[in-house]
């Protein structure tokens, strides 16, 4: 159990259910769910400027690989992907490592945590082909925990991952969600 971590009871229960289902699922890749970072690692990362909200999430779940389309970074991966936050020539987006922290990818498009906390998790509206050409960010969730619990660890994942009806039975993340009791109404 991950009960000693600072995440909400709902996050802890969801991650525990996913871990149990994964342990009982020999047909699924065991690297799907990251472990959890310890307090010393979190303190060192916070001293280096990693947002506390991201670290609180990593204390419960240090990354999740949700198939080829959706990935939430663990701490180490996130640190390697902060180049997405830097300004891009001719991009209308206000990219800035002081304002944004990249927490994952959805269809190879970065997902950001607003460092100020006021805008939560930000992505690019669906209608844009190349993410750097987008004119604005879209609020995906009020925070990282909400993004995971309400969009990634539910049947909503099938919509954001663009898993159509024919592929539902082949998507390992959806299999894991169903086995954990989080997406019974699919497949």
VEXLORO-889067 format. One line per field, with one value per atom (N, C-alpha, C): residue in one letter; atom name; x, y, z. Coordinates in steps of 0.05 Angstrom, whole numbers. Example, Ala and Ser with C-alpha at 12.3 -4.5 7.8 and 13.67 -1.06 7.14 Angstrom:
BEGIN
residu: (a/a/a/s/s/s) .
atome: (N/CA/C/N/CA/C) .
u: (264/246/264/257/273/258) .
v: (-114/-90/-66/-45/-21/1) .
w: (156/156/156/142/143/157) .
***
This chain:
BEGIN
residu: (x/x/x/x/x/x/x/x/x/x/x/x/x/x/x/x/x/x/x/x/x/x/x/x/x/x/x/x/x/x/x/x/x/x/x/x/x/x/x/x/x/x/x/x/x/x/x/x/x/x/x/x/x/x/x/x/x/x/x/x/x/x/x/x/x/x/x/x/x/x/x/x/x/x/x/x/x/x/x/x/x/x/x/x/x/x/x/x/x/x/x/x/x/x/x/x/x/x/x/x/x/x/x/x/x/x/x/x/x/x/x/x/x/x/x/x/x/x/x/x/x/x/x/x/x/x/x/x/x/x/x/x/x/x/x/x/x/x/x/x/x/x/x/x/x/x/x/x/x/x/x/x/x/x/x/x/x/x/x/x/x/x/x/x/x/x/x/x/x/x/x/x/x/x/x/x/x/x/x/x/x/x/x/x/x/x/x/x/x/x/x/x/x/x/x/x/x/x/x/x/x/x/x/x/x/x/x/x/x/x/x/x/x/x/x/x/x/x/x/x/x/x/x/x/x/x/x/x/x/x/x/x/x/x/x/x/x/x/x/x/x/x/x/x/x/x/x/x/x/x/x/x/x/x/x/x/x/x/x/x/x/x/x/x/x/x/x/x/x/x/x/x/x/x/x/x/x/x/x/x/x/x/x/x/x/x/x/x/x/x/x/x/x/x/x/x/x/x/x/x/x/x/x/x/x/x/x/x/x/x/x/x/x/x/x/x/x/x/x/x/x/x/x/x/x/x/x/x/x/x/x/x/x/x/x/x/x/x/x/x/x/x/x/x/x/x/x/x/x/x/x/x/x/x/x/x/x/x/x/x/x/x/x/x/x/x/x/x/x/x/x/x/x/x/x/x/x/x/x/x/x/x/x/x/x/x/x/x/x/x/x/x/x/x/x/x/x/x/x/x/x/x/x/x/x/x/x/x/x/x/x/x/x/x/x/x/x/x/x/x/x/x/x/x/x/x/x/x/x/x/x/x/x/x/x/x/x/x/x/x/x/x/x/x/x/x/x/x/x/x/x/x/x/x/x/x/x/x/x/x/x/x/x/x/x/x/x/x/x/x/x/x/x/x/x/x/x/x/x/x/x/x/x/x/x/x/x/x/x/x/x/x/x/x/x/x/x/x/x/x/x/x/x/x/x/x/x/x/x/x/x/x/x/x/x/x/x/x/x/x/x/x/x/x/x/x/x/x/x/x/x/x/x/x/x/x/x/x/x/x/x/x/x/x/x/x/x/x/x/x/x/x/x/x/x/x/x/x/x/x/x) .
atome: (N/CA/C/N/CA/C/N/CA/C/N/CA/C/N/CA/C/N/CA/C/N/CA/C/N/CA/C/N/CA/C/N/CA/C/N/CA/C/N/CA/C/N/CA/C/N/CA/C/N/CA/C/N/CA/C/N/CA/C/N/CA/C/N/CA/C/N/CA/C/N/CA/C/N/CA/C/N/CA/C/N/CA/C/N/CA/C/N/CA/C/N/CA/C/N/CA/C/N/CA/C/N/CA/C/N/CA/C/N/CA/C/N/CA/C/N/CA/C/N/CA/C/N/CA/C/N/CA/C/N/CA/C/N/CA/C/N/CA/C/N/CA/C/N/CA/C/N/CA/C/N/CA/C/N/CA/C/N/CA/C/N/CA/C/N/CA/C/N/CA/C/N/CA/C/N/CA/C/N/CA/C/N/CA/C/N/CA/C/N/CA/C/N/CA/C/N/CA/C/N/CA/C/N/CA/C/N/CA/C/N/CA/C/N/CA/C/N/CA/C/N/CA/C/N/CA/C/N/CA/C/N/CA/C/N/CA/C/N/CA/C/N/CA/C/N/CA/C/N/CA/C/N/CA/C/N/CA/C/N/CA/C/N/CA/C/N/CA/C/N/CA/C/N/CA/C/N/CA/C/N/CA/C/N/CA/C/N/CA/C/N/CA/C/N/CA/C/N/CA/C/N/CA/C/N/CA/C/N/CA/C/N/CA/C/N/CA/C/N/CA/C/N/CA/C/N/CA/C/N/CA/C/N/CA/C/N/CA/C/N/CA/C/N/CA/C/N/CA/C/N/CA/C/N/CA/C/N/CA/C/N/CA/C/N/CA/C/N/CA/C/N/CA/C/N/CA/C/N/CA/C/N/CA/C/N/CA/C/N/CA/C/N/CA/C/N/CA/C/N/CA/C/N/CA/C/N/CA/C/N/CA/C/N/CA/C/N/CA/C/N/CA/C/N/CA/C/N/CA/C/N/CA/C/N/CA/C/N/CA/C/N/CA/C/N/CA/C/N/CA/C/N/CA/C/N/CA/C/N/CA/C/N/CA/C/N/CA/C/N/CA/C/N/CA/C/N/CA/C/N/CA/C/N/CA/C/N/CA/C/N/CA/C/N/CA/C/N/CA/C/N/CA/C/N/CA/C/N/CA/C/N/CA/C/N/CA/C/N/CA/C/N/CA/C/N/CA/C/N/CA/C/N/CA/C/N/CA/C/N/CA/C/N/CA/C/N/CA/C/N/CA/C/N/CA/C/N/CA/C/N/CA/C/N/CA/C/N/CA/C/N/CA/C/N/CA/C/N/CA/C/N/CA/C/N/CA/C/N/CA/C/N/CA/C/N/CA/C/N/CA/C/N/CA/C/N/CA/C/N/CA/C/N/CA/C/N/CA/C/N/CA/C/N/CA/C/N/CA/C/N/CA/C/N/CA/C/N/CA/C/N/CA/C/N/CA/C/N/CA/C/N/CA/C) .
u: (17/0/17/6/21/11/-2/-16/1/28/44/50/42/47/27/34/17/-6/-10/-32/-59/-80/-107/-114/-133/-142/-151/-164/-174/-150/-130/-107/-93/-89/-76/-92/-118/-135/-135/-135/-134/-108/-86/-59/-57/-66/-65/-81/-104/-121/-107/-94/-79/-55/-41/-18/-26/-48/-58/-66/-81/-90/-65/-45/-21/-6/-4/10/-4/-30/-46/-48/-36/-39/-12/-7/19/21/-2/-2/4/6/11/39/50/78/80/98/100/112/124/135/114/89/67/65/68/66/94/101/126/122/144/143/134/146/141/167/170/196/195/218/220/223/222/222/249/271/297/299/290/290/272/248/229/241/254/265/288/304/326/315/294/282/268/255/242/263/285/307/318/315/323/301/278/257/234/234/211/187/164/140/131/122/113/90/71/48/57/76/87/100/116/129/110/88/68/56/51/40/61/86/107/112/104/107/87/67/47/52/57/60/81/104/127/125/104/101/83/70/52/54/60/60/34/16/-11/-14/3/2/18/16/33/24/0/-11/-10/-10/-11/11/27/48/50/50/55/84/100/128/132/152/163/183/194/212/236/249/273/266/245/236/228/214/205/229/249/273/286/284/296/278/253/235/227/242/235/242/255/260/234/213/187/177/187/178/192/214/229/215/221/209/217/198/202/198/217/216/190/176/151/127/129/106/91/65/49/45/53/49/69/60/78/92/113/128/150/153/173/177/202/208/201/199/192/161/146/117/106/120/110/129/117/133/120/135/124/121/96/91/85/82/76/71/62/55/29/13/-11/-8/-5/-1/24/45/70/68/47/44/47/64/69/45/44/24/39/30/44/29/44/33/40/20/24/39/63/78/65/49/35/11/3/-19/-47/-49/-76/-89/-74/-86/-85/-73/-73/-56/-68/-55/-64/-44/-50/-41/-57/-50/-57/-56/-62/-90/-106/-133/-129/-148/-147/-145/-155/-155/-128/-107/-81/-65/-52/-35/-9/7/32/28/36/30/43/66/79/64/46/30/4/-2/-26/-25/-47/-48/-53/-61/-67/-65/-64/-66/-95/-101/-128/-124/-141/-140/-151/-135/-144/-155/-145/-154/-144/-157/-148/-121/-112/-86/-78/-53/-43/-58/-64/-79/-107/-120/-147/-144/-123/-118/-116/-100/-97/-122/-135/-159/-183/-187/-211/-208/-183/-180/-164/-144/-126/-134/-143/-150/-180/-193/-222/-226/-251/-258/-253/-250/-244/-217/-200/-174/-179/-199/-203/-208/-221/-226/-200/-185/-161/-139/-139/-119/-128/-153/-164/-166/-174/-177/-206/-208/-235/-246/-271/-285/-271/-258/-245/-219/-207/-181/-184/-208/-212/-201/-207/-198/-168/-154/-125/-108/-121/-106/-100/-74/-67/-74/-73/-81/-111/-127/-156/-160/-145/-147/-141/-119/-112/-133/-144/-166/-190/-198/-220/-215/-191/-184/-182/-176/-175/-202/-223/-250/-254/-237/-239/-252/-256/-269/-285/-304/-319/-336/-344/-362/-349/-324/-310/-303/-306/-297/-312) .
v: (-24/0/25/46/71/91/83/100/122/119/139/163/162/184/206/230/254/256/238/240/237/245/242/212/207/179/167/183/173/166/182/176/151/149/126/100/102/78/70/90/84/71/82/71/43/40/13/-7/1/-18/-24/-4/-9/-27/-23/-40/-69/-73/-99/-113/-99/-111/-117/-100/-105/-129/-132/-155/-181/-180/-204/-208/-191/-192/-198/-223/-231/-225/-219/-212/-183/-166/-138/-131/-110/-102/-90/-100/-92/-64/-52/-25/-3/-11/8/29/21/39/43/68/73/68/67/63/89/97/122/133/159/171/174/174/178/207/213/241/255/240/253/261/243/249/273/273/295/322/321/346/356/339/347/358/346/356/382/386/411/433/427/447/456/438/444/457/462/476/460/434/418/425/430/438/417/427/410/392/403/387/362/366/343/323/333/315/300/314/300/277/281/260/237/244/224/208/220/205/182/183/161/145/159/145/160/149/162/154/163/159/136/139/118/117/94/91/78/95/86/80/62/56/76/73/90/119/125/152/170/159/175/166/185/180/202/195/214/207/228/224/219/202/200/223/227/249/249/227/226/234/222/228/257/268/295/314/309/326/326/303/301/315/321/331/360/375/403/421/410/426/435/420/428/455/463/488/512/509/531/544/570/584/571/572/561/584/588/610/608/630/633/619/608/596/618/618/638/632/608/600/614/620/632/610/599/578/590/579/589/569/561/542/554/580/592/590/586/585/557/539/513/491/467/443/421/408/386/361/350/327/302/304/281/288/267/270/257/269/257/259/237/236/253/249/264/294/303/331/335/354/357/366/357/365/379/403/420/424/428/436/466/482/511/514/525/527/545/565/582/568/546/530/539/563/574/561/551/539/509/497/468/455/434/419/431/437/450/432/433/419/437/426/441/432/450/442/422/403/381/389/412/420/427/428/435/411/413/391/390/411/413/430/420/433/461/465/491/513/504/524/532/519/526/555/568/596/599/577/579/552/552/528/523/498/490/477/484/472/444/424/397/387/399/391/412/414/434/427/403/395/368/359/334/310/311/288/286/308/307/298/306/297/267/256/227/213/222/208/210/234/239/234/234/232/207/199/178/151/152/127/121/129/124/116/111/105/129/153/177/173/156/151/143/127/117/141/162/185/201/206/222/207/180/164/157/165/159/129/114/85/80/71/67/40/35/11/-15/-14/-38/-44/-24/-28/-30/-26/-27/-52/-75/-100/-105/-89/-93/-73/-53/-32/-42/-45/-56/-37/-11/7/4/1/-4/-30/-51/-77/-73/-58/-54/-39/-18/-2/-20/-37/-55/-74/-86/-105/-93/-67/-52/-42/-46/-37/-7/4/33/40/21/26/2/-6/-30/-28/-4/-1/-2/-9/-12/-41/-47/-74/-95) .
w: (0/0/0/-11/-13/7/28/47/60/61/75/57/32/13/15/5/9/-10/-29/-48/-34/-48/-36/-33/-17/-12/-39/-56/-82/-100/-101/-117/-107/-82/-70/-75/-72/-77/-106/-124/-153/-161/-151/-158/-145/-121/-108/-125/-134/-151/-177/-189/-214/-209/-187/-181/-176/-161/-156/-181/-198/-224/-242/-241/-257/-247/-221/-209/-216/-220/-227/-257/-273/-302/-315/-318/-330/-359/-372/-400/-406/-386/-389/-381/-394/-388/-360/-344/-316/-313/-334/-331/-336/-338/-343/-321/-297/-274/-261/-256/-242/-212/-198/-169/-156/-135/-121/-111/-113/-104/-74/-62/-33/-26/0/9/3/5/-1/-30/-48/-76/-82/-70/-74/-64/-41/-30/-48/-58/-76/-102/-113/-138/-133/-110/-105/-102/-90/-88/-115/-135/-162/-179/-167/-181/-192/-186/-195/-179/-192/-177/-156/-134/-112/-120/-136/-144/-160/-177/-192/-174/-155/-136/-118/-109/-93/-109/-134/-151/-153/-157/-160/-134/-112/-86/-85/-102/-103/-129/-151/-177/-193/-196/-210/-240/-253/-281/-288/-312/-322/-352/-363/-392/-400/-411/-417/-447/-457/-485/-501/-528/-545/-546/-538/-542/-518/-494/-469/-450/-441/-422/-402/-377/-355/-346/-345/-339/-309/-303/-276/-274/-250/-245/-264/-267/-284/-313/-323/-351/-354/-334/-335/-337/-321/-322/-349/-364/-391/-412/-406/-426/-422/-406/-401/-424/-445/-469/-482/-477/-489/-478/-455/-443/-454/-468/-478/-502/-506/-529/-555/-574/-601/-621/-639/-658/-674/-677/-692/-680/-656/-642/-627/-631/-616/-586/-578/-550/-532/-508/-488/-473/-486/-474/-457/-433/-414/-392/-387/-365/-338/-336/-310/-305/-327/-325/-327/-341/-348/-339/-334/-328/-344/-362/-379/-362/-361/-344/-361/-387/-403/-432/-446/-475/-481/-498/-509/-539/-552/-581/-589/-575/-580/-576/-564/-558/-528/-520/-491/-475/-451/-431/-409/-401/-383/-357/-335/-310/-308/-302/-298/-271/-271/-247/-226/-235/-216/-203/-216/-205/-212/-223/-229/-253/-272/-296/-296/-277/-275/-297/-309/-331/-357/-374/-400/-423/-444/-469/-492/-515/-540/-550/-559/-570/-593/-594/-613/-642/-649/-677/-689/-674/-684/-692/-715/-725/-710/-711/-697/-672/-650/-624/-623/-635/-633/-649/-667/-682/-669/-647/-632/-623/-622/-613/-583/-571/-542/-529/-503/-488/-480/-475/-466/-439/-420/-393/-395/-388/-389/-363/-341/-314/-294/-271/-251/-238/-241/-230/-241/-235/-245/-234/-209/-197/-211/-215/-228/-257/-271/-298/-299/-281/-280/-272/-250/-240/-258/-271/-286/-316/-327/-355/-364/-347/-355/-342/-318/-303/-303/-325/-328/-357/-364/-391/-410/-399/-414/-429/-419/-432/-461/-467/-494/-513/-503/-520/-524/-503/-507/-522/-519/-533/-562/-568/-595/-600/-580/-583/-594/-618/-629/-621/-627/-617/-626/-649/-659/-644/-632/-618/-588/-577/-548/-535/-548/-536/-537/-552/-555/-539/-528/-514/-485/-479/-453/-429/-433/-411/-405/-426/-421/-407/-415/-402/-372/-366/-338/-323/-336/-323/-317/-336/-331/-309/-309/-288/-261/-260/-234/-226/-244/-238/-243/-260/-265/-292/-309/-335/-345/-328/-334/-360/-367/-389/-417/-418/-444/-450/-475/-485/-472) .
***
